[in-house]
Amino acid sequence: MKTAIIIAIVAILGIFGYFLVAPNKWDKTFAKNPDVISHKVHFTNRYGVELIGDLYMPKNKPADKMPAIAVSGPFGAVKEQVSGRYAQEMASRGFITLAFDPSFTGESGGKIRDVASPDINTEDFSAAIDYLVTLPFVDENKIGMIGICGFGGFALNAAAMDTRVRATVTSTMYDMTRVSAHGYNDSMSAEELYAVRVEMNNQRTADAKSGKIAKSAPLPNPEDLTDDTPQFVRDYVNFYKTPLGYHKRSVGSQRGWNATSNLSLITMPILEYADTIKSAVLMIHGENAHSRYFSEDAYKKLTGDNKELLIIPGANHTDLYYKMDVIPFDKIESFMKANMK
């Protein structure tokens, strides 16, 4: 009898042990919402990389299974900066949310650090969904994604691949493959692109011979800005390099990316099949963002009658990282709920 009771308790813990884990020590760049609880979780993508995320849920969770959202981005950020902010807010609005560090960044695994991959980073979203659908309190038929900045592009690519997704929201989206291959506003010539390839492959040779991985230049520090520094770089510095958004594990706040990271981004365009997405998509961008054209052009590729483009008046690129009065959470909530039915 006693053994049977112990087995029953273990079974219950196996299903609901999540609720009994002590909450994370708060290490975020945004304020904690007392109506939301969060816990650190581990899961593995299909390439064997262990990913680390923060799972958020409302403190007063309803008895019914809940819709869930996988959240990641911006490019170079960690879950303690922007994706966690979005995840916590959406949890307060009735969703289970998972903000995760992509492969090779933050607390997630991967022996080589600070490198991006259009394939693996797309897979990271699907791996997050794999984790969410195993949770007993998640409705696996109501799954969404939020991708911010560069991970908006990867989220769209995941939406084209993963038919489990009911709704995708991109915020201040970058197409990292387009900007890597063509420069801002497609200003890079074919000769310039070839020179970039030569430079990065020469760096690969140097890395192979030295056994060390070179890094690209990091963002400048605030005191190093000059009159010639573009405004969008100033905006990045204001977020990543000041108490506003600085985090010790963030590529944007600390070191640069792997110097050869862009090689795969140059030759593997991630939005090639955006026109095949059948699920709902909401694209949000700032009116004054230097990156606005990425969302506008990607939106033109989308088909169907459940696609929306929302331009936020007066907002720049990084305003949608952290300004709670600018990020249209009411719209994101209503869009997700309407398309998760």
C-alpha positions as CSV (number, residue, x, y, z in Angstrom):
1,M,0.0,0.0,0.0
2,K,2.8,2.4,1.0
3,T,4.7,1.6,-2.2
4,A,1.6,2.2,-4.3
5,I,1.2,5.7,-2.7
6,I,4.8,6.5,-3.4
7,I,4.5,5.5,-7.0
8,A,1.3,7.6,-7.3
9,I,3.2,10.6,-5.9
10,V,6.1,10.1,-8.3
11,A,3.7,9.9,-11.2
12,I,2.0,13.2,-10.1
13,L,5.3,14.9,-9.8
14,G,6.3,13.7,-13.2
15,I,3.3,15.5,-14.7
16,F,3.0,18.5,-12.4
17,G,6.5,18.8,-10.9
18,Y,6.9,22.1,-12.8
19,F,4.6,23.8,-10.3
20,L,6.8,22.6,-7.4
21,V,10.1,24.0,-8.7
22,A,11.3,27.2,-7.0
23,P,11.0,30.2,-9.3
24,N,14.2,31.5,-11.0
25,K,16.3,34.1,-9.3
26,W,15.3,37.3,-11.2
27,D,18.1,38.3,-13.6
28,K,16.1,40.1,-16.2
29,T,16.5,43.6,-17.6
30,F,12.8,44.3,-17.1
31,A,10.6,44.4,-14.0
32,K,9.0,41.2,-12.6
33,N,5.2,41.0,-12.9
34,P,3.9,39.6,-9.6
35,D,1.0,38.0,-11.4
36,V,3.3,35.9,-13.5
37,I,5.6,33.0,-12.5
38,S,8.6,31.8,-14.4
39,H,10.8,28.7,-14.3
40,K,14.0,27.8,-16.2
41,V,13.5,24.8,-18.6
42,H,15.8,22.7,-20.8
43,F,15.0,21.1,-24.1
44,T,16.9,19.8,-27.1
45,N,16.6,20.6,-30.8
46,R,16.9,17.9,-33.5
47,Y,20.6,18.7,-33.9
48,G,21.3,17.7,-30.3
49,V,21.8,21.2,-29.0
50,E,20.4,21.8,-25.6
51,L,18.4,25.0,-25.4
52,I,17.6,26.9,-22.2
53,G,14.4,28.9,-21.8
54,D,12.2,30.7,-19.3
55,L,8.7,29.3,-19.1
56,Y,6.1,32.0,-18.1
57,M,2.6,31.4,-16.9
58,P,-0.1,33.4,-15.1
59,K,0.0,32.8,-11.3
60,N,-3.7,32.1,-11.3
61,K,-3.7,29.5,-14.1
62,P,-7.2,28.3,-15.3
63,A,-8.0,24.6,-15.1
64,D,-8.4,24.3,-18.8
65,K,-5.5,23.8,-21.2
66,M,-4.0,27.0,-22.4
67,P,-2.6,28.4,-25.6
68,A,1.2,28.7,-25.8
69,I,3.7,30.9,-27.6
70,A,7.4,30.4,-28.3
71,V,9.3,33.7,-28.2
72,S,12.9,34.6,-29.3
73,G,15.0,37.5,-30.4
74,P,16.4,40.0,-31.1
75,F,19.5,38.9,-33.1
76,G,22.3,39.0,-30.5
77,A,20.0,39.3,-27.5
78,V,19.2,36.8,-24.7
79,K,16.0,35.8,-23.1
80,E,16.6,38.2,-20.2
81,Q,16.3,41.2,-22.4
82,V,13.5,41.4,-25.0
83,S,11.9,38.0,-25.6
84,G,11.4,37.5,-21.9
85,R,9.7,40.9,-21.7
86,Y,7.3,39.9,-24.5
87,A,6.8,36.4,-22.9
88,Q,6.0,37.8,-19.4
89,E,3.5,40.3,-20.8
90,M,1.7,37.6,-22.9
91,A,1.6,35.3,-19.9
92,S,-0.2,38.0,-18.0
93,R,-2.8,37.9,-20.7
94,G,-3.5,34.2,-20.5
95,F,-0.9,32.4,-22.5
96,I,1.8,29.9,-21.6
97,T,5.0,31.4,-23.0
98,L,8.5,30.2,-23.6
99,A,11.3,32.7,-24.1
100,F,14.5,30.9,-25.1
101,D,18.1,31.5,-26.0
102,P,18.9,30.3,-29.5
103,S,21.6,27.7,-30.2
104,F,25.2,28.9,-29.5
105,T,24.1,31.9,-27.5
106,G,23.2,32.9,-23.9
107,E,22.7,29.9,-21.7
108,S,21.9,27.5,-24.5
109,G,24.4,24.9,-25.7
110,G,26.7,24.5,-28.7
111,K,30.4,24.3,-28.3
112,I,31.2,27.1,-30.7
113,R,29.7,30.3,-29.3
114,D,28.1,33.3,-30.8
115,V,27.4,31.8,-34.3
116,A,24.2,32.0,-36.2
117,S,22.7,29.5,-38.7
118,P,19.5,30.0,-40.8
119,D,18.7,26.3,-40.5
120,I,19.5,25.7,-36.9
121,N,17.9,28.9,-35.6
122,T,14.8,28.1,-37.5
123,E,14.8,24.7,-36.0
124,D,15.2,26.3,-32.5
125,F,11.6,27.6,-32.8
126,S,10.2,24.2,-33.7
127,A,12.2,22.6,-30.9
128,A,10.6,25.1,-28.5
129,I,7.2,24.0,-29.9
130,D,8.2,20.4,-29.3
131,Y,8.7,21.2,-25.7
132,L,5.5,23.2,-25.3
133,V,3.3,20.4,-26.7
134,T,4.6,18.0,-24.1
135,L,3.3,20.1,-21.2
136,P,0.0,18.8,-19.8
137,F,-1.4,22.3,-19.3
138,V,-0.8,23.4,-23.0
139,D,-3.4,23.0,-25.7
140,E,-1.2,21.6,-28.6
141,N,-3.8,22.9,-31.1
142,K,-3.2,26.5,-30.0
143,I,0.5,27.2,-30.6
144,G,2.0,30.5,-31.7
145,M,5.3,32.2,-32.2
146,I,6.7,35.7,-31.6
147,G,10.0,36.5,-33.3
148,I,11.7,39.8,-32.7
149,C,14.2,41.6,-34.9
150,G,16.4,38.9,-36.6
151,F,14.4,36.1,-35.1
152,G,11.3,37.6,-36.7
153,G,12.8,36.3,-40.0
154,F,13.6,32.9,-38.5
155,A,10.0,32.7,-37.1
156,L,8.6,33.3,-40.5
157,N,10.8,30.6,-41.9
158,A,9.6,28.3,-39.1
159,A,6.0,29.2,-39.9
160,A,6.6,28.0,-43.5
161,M,8.0,24.8,-42.2
162,D,6.0,23.9,-39.1
163,T,2.3,23.3,-39.7
164,R,1.6,23.1,-35.9
165,V,1.8,26.9,-35.7
166,R,-1.5,28.7,-35.8
167,A,-0.3,32.3,-35.6
168,T,3.0,34.1,-35.9
169,V,3.8,37.6,-34.8
170,T,7.0,39.4,-36.0
171,S,8.1,42.6,-34.3
172,T,10.6,45.0,-35.9
173,M,11.7,42.1,-38.2
174,Y,15.1,41.8,-39.8
175,D,15.8,39.4,-42.7
176,M,19.3,38.5,-41.6
177,T,20.0,36.6,-44.8
178,R,19.1,39.5,-47.0
179,V,21.1,42.1,-45.1
180,S,24.1,39.8,-44.9
181,A,24.0,39.1,-48.6
182,H,23.0,42.5,-49.9
183,G,23.7,45.1,-47.2
184,Y,21.3,47.7,-45.9
185,N,18.7,48.7,-48.5
186,D,20.3,46.2,-50.9
187,S,23.2,48.6,-51.4
188,M,26.0,46.0,-51.7
189,S,27.3,45.2,-55.2
190,A,28.2,41.7,-56.4
191,E,31.9,42.7,-56.3
192,E,31.6,43.9,-52.7
193,L,29.7,40.7,-51.7
194,Y,32.5,38.6,-53.3
195,A,35.1,40.6,-51.4
196,V,33.2,39.9,-48.1
197,R,33.2,36.2,-48.9
198,V,36.9,36.2,-49.6
199,E,37.6,38.0,-46.3
200,M,35.5,35.6,-44.3
201,N,37.0,32.5,-45.9
202,N,40.5,33.9,-45.3
203,Q,39.5,34.2,-41.7
204,R,38.3,30.6,-41.7
205,T,41.8,29.6,-42.8
206,A,43.4,31.7,-40.1
207,D,41.0,30.2,-37.5
208,A,41.8,26.7,-38.7
209,K,45.5,27.3,-38.4
210,S,45.4,29.1,-35.0
211,G,42.8,26.9,-33.4
212,K,41.0,30.0,-32.2
213,I,37.7,31.6,-33.4
214,A,38.0,35.3,-34.3
215,K,35.2,37.6,-33.3
216,S,33.7,40.5,-35.3
217,A,33.8,44.0,-33.8
218,P,31.3,44.5,-31.0
219,L,29.0,47.5,-30.8
220,P,30.8,50.6,-29.7
221,N,30.5,51.8,-26.1
222,P,28.5,55.0,-25.5
223,E,31.6,57.1,-25.0
224,D,33.0,56.0,-28.3
225,L,30.1,57.3,-30.4
226,T,30.9,60.1,-32.8
227,D,29.0,62.6,-34.9
228,D,29.3,60.2,-37.8
229,T,27.7,57.3,-36.0
230,P,24.3,56.4,-37.7
231,Q,21.3,56.9,-35.5
232,F,20.2,53.3,-35.7
233,V,23.6,52.3,-34.2
234,R,23.1,54.8,-31.5
235,D,19.8,53.3,-30.7
236,Y,21.4,49.8,-30.5
237,V,24.1,51.2,-28.2
238,N,21.5,52.9,-26.0
239,F,19.8,49.6,-25.5
240,Y,22.5,47.0,-25.3
241,K,25.3,49.0,-23.7
242,T,23.5,50.9,-21.0
243,P,21.5,49.7,-17.9
244,L,18.4,50.0,-20.1
245,G,19.1,46.6,-21.7
246,Y,22.6,45.4,-20.9
247,H,23.0,41.8,-20.0
248,K,26.3,40.0,-19.4
249,R,25.4,37.0,-21.6
250,S,24.2,39.1,-24.6
251,V,26.3,39.2,-27.8
252,G,25.0,42.7,-28.4
253,S,26.0,43.8,-24.9
254,Q,29.4,42.1,-24.8
255,R,31.6,40.6,-27.6
256,G,30.9,40.5,-31.3
257,W,29.6,37.5,-33.3
258,N,31.9,34.8,-34.6
259,A,33.6,36.7,-37.5
260,T,32.6,34.0,-40.1
261,S,29.0,33.7,-38.8
262,N,27.5,35.4,-41.9
263,L,28.8,32.8,-44.4
264,S,25.7,30.7,-44.2
265,L,23.4,33.7,-43.9
266,I,24.7,34.9,-47.3
267,T,23.8,31.9,-49.3
268,M,20.6,30.6,-47.5
269,P,17.7,33.0,-47.9
270,I,15.2,32.3,-45.2
271,L,12.1,33.9,-46.7
272,E,12.2,31.9,-49.9
273,Y,9.0,30.0,-49.0
274,A,7.1,32.7,-47.1
275,D,4.4,32.6,-49.7
276,T,3.6,29.0,-48.6
277,I,2.6,30.0,-45.1
278,K,-1.0,29.1,-44.5
279,S,-1.3,30.1,-40.9
280,A,-2.0,33.7,-39.6
281,V,0.8,36.2,-39.6
282,L,1.0,39.7,-38.0
283,M,4.0,41.8,-38.9
284,I,4.7,44.9,-36.7
285,H,7.3,47.6,-37.4
286,G,8.1,51.1,-36.4
287,E,7.3,53.9,-38.8
288,N,10.8,55.4,-38.4
289,A,12.7,52.2,-38.2
290,H,15.7,51.9,-40.5
291,S,14.7,48.2,-40.9
292,R,11.0,48.9,-41.9
293,Y,11.5,47.7,-45.5
294,F,12.2,44.1,-44.3
295,S,8.7,43.8,-43.0
296,E,7.0,45.6,-45.8
297,D,8.8,43.5,-48.5
298,A,8.2,40.2,-46.6
299,Y,4.5,41.1,-46.1
300,K,4.1,41.4,-49.9
301,K,5.2,37.8,-50.2
302,L,2.6,36.5,-47.8
303,T,-0.7,35.1,-49.2
304,G,-4.2,34.6,-47.9
305,D,-6.6,36.8,-46.0
306,N,-5.2,36.3,-42.5
307,K,-2.0,38.4,-42.9
308,E,-1.6,41.9,-41.4
309,L,1.1,44.6,-41.4
310,L,0.9,47.1,-38.6
311,I,3.1,50.2,-38.7
312,I,3.6,51.9,-35.4
313,P,3.6,55.7,-35.8
314,G,6.7,57.5,-34.7
315,A,8.5,54.3,-33.5
316,N,12.1,53.4,-34.4
317,H,13.6,49.9,-34.5
318,T,14.5,49.5,-30.9
319,D,11.4,51.2,-29.5
320,L,9.7,47.8,-30.0
321,Y,12.4,46.1,-27.8
322,Y,11.3,47.6,-24.6
323,K,8.8,50.5,-24.7
324,M,5.6,49.0,-23.1
325,D,3.5,51.9,-24.3
326,V,4.7,51.5,-27.9
327,I,4.6,47.7,-28.3
328,P,1.0,46.9,-29.3
329,F,0.3,44.1,-26.9
330,D,-3.4,44.5,-27.1
331,K,-3.2,43.8,-30.8
332,I,-0.8,40.9,-30.4
333,E,-3.2,39.4,-27.8
334,S,-6.3,39.8,-29.9
335,F,-4.5,38.5,-33.0
336,M,-3.3,35.4,-31.2
337,K,-6.6,34.6,-29.6
338,A,-8.5,35.1,-32.8
339,N,-6.3,32.8,-34.8
340,M,-5.9,30.0,-32.2
341,K,-9.6,29.0,-32.2
